[in-house]
């Protein structure tokens, strides 16, 4: 039996922290109402290999911000185990068509697609939004094709979150 080959390399990640006086419910409602979703019907199209229908459905799901909500993790509800539920959610947000472009270059881009955004109510009564900048995550692949898509994701995510925070 052979041993696996293991490589490790440190990464420099740009972390973004945005705060707003807007209440948590305003910010999360904005995001959830302005993003399309990867629905079960879209997932079925993928399973059935209905490529053209899938491509069209994914484009529609991306909507005006060019991003779709993949998953929602209600982390704040889990905190009830420690005493009280808190306003805290993690979203997986992305664009499958853009992810496909990066995966064609390097499958490992799937580590960061979809992107993760954490939103929580802060001590000042407003809301904090945090994420790692896509260009810094995908920059490790050192490929101009991936960098171009990552720059697009930077812009789309920033535009969405600033709109939600305003």
N, C-alpha and C positions, 0 to 999 in steps of 0.2 A: 504494500500500500504506500502510495507516495504522499508526501506532505504538500499542503497547498502553498502557493506562493502568495505572500502578503506584502502589500506596499502601504505605507502611510505617508501623508504629506500634510503639513499644516496649511490652513487656508485663512485668508484675511477676508472677513465678511463685513459688509456695511449694514449695520442695523439701523432701522428707521423707527423713531418713536414720535408719534404725532398726538398732541393733546388738543382738546376742544372743550369749550364750556357746554356744548350741546349734550343733552342727556343721552345716556346709553341707549334707551329705547328708540330715540330719534335716529341715531347712527345705525343701529342694527336693522331697523325697519327700512331705512333708505337702501342699505346694501341688499337686503333680501327682496325688496320690491323693484330694484333696478338691474338686477342680474338675472339672466336666464339660469336654468338649472339643467344638469345632466339627469334627465328623467329615466325611469325604467323603460319607456318606449325608445329612447335613444340607445340605451344599453342593449335592448333587444335587437335593434338594427345592426349593432356591432356584432352581436352573437350570430345573427343570421347572414352576416357578410353582405348586407345591402349597402354597398359602398357609396353610391351616388345619393341615395336617400339619407344615409348617415352624414355625409359631407354637408348636405343642405340643412339638416336638422342641427348639426353642430354650429354652422354659421348663424342660424337663427338664434340658438341658445346664447351665443356670444353677445348679441344685442348691441346697444349703443356704446358700451364701454369696451367691447371686444373681449369680454371676460364672462365666464359662467361660474356659477356656484356648483362645485362638485359634491362637497360634503359639509355638514355642520356638526361640530362637536360641542355640546352644551356642557363645558367643563364646570361652569358655575353651579349647575344642579348637583354635580358630584360632591361639591363642598358641603352639602347638607350632611354628609357623613361626619364632618368635623364640627357641625353645629348649625350652620345656616347657609342657605343657598346664596350665591353671589352673582352679580351681573358680570359674567365672563363667558365668552364664546370664542371658539377657534373655527375659522373658515378655511376650507381648501378651495382655492379660486384659481382658475386658469382658462386656457383656450386650447382645446385638444388639437385643433388644426395647426397652431403654432408649436405645440409640443411634438407633433408628428414631424415637423420640419427639423427640430433639434435631434430627435431620436434617430432620424435617418443618418445623422452625422455621428452621433455617439449615444448608444443605449443608456449609458449612465446618467444622462440628463433626466431620466425618470426619477432620480433621487429627489429632485426639486420641482417636479411638475406633477400635480398642481402645486401652486404656491400656498404657503400658510400665512394667515393673518390672525392675530389675536386682538380681541377688542374687550375692554373691561371698563366698568365704572371706576372712577378714581376718587381719591379722598376729598378732592375739591368739589365734588358733585357733578363733574363733567365726565368725559370719556377719553380713554387712551387707546390708541390704535398702534400696534407694533408688527413689524415684519422685517425680514431680511431682504435687502435689495436684490432683485433677480439678477442684475448684471454682475453682482459680486458672487452670487452662488454659481452662476453658469460660467463665470470668467475662468474658473479653474480648468475648463476644457480647452482653452487657448485655441479657439477656432473662430475666425471672423463670421462664419455663417451662424454659429450659435450666438456670438456676441451681438449680432444685428437683431436677432429675435429677442434676446434678453433686454436690449435697449428699448424695444417696443413694449415689452412687459413692464419695464420700469415706468415708462410714461403712462401706460394704461392703468396700472395699479395706483400710481400717484394721483392721477386725475379722478379716479373713482373715489379714493379715500378722502381726498380734499373736498370733493362734492358732498360726501356723506358727513363730513365734519363741519360743513358750512351751514 
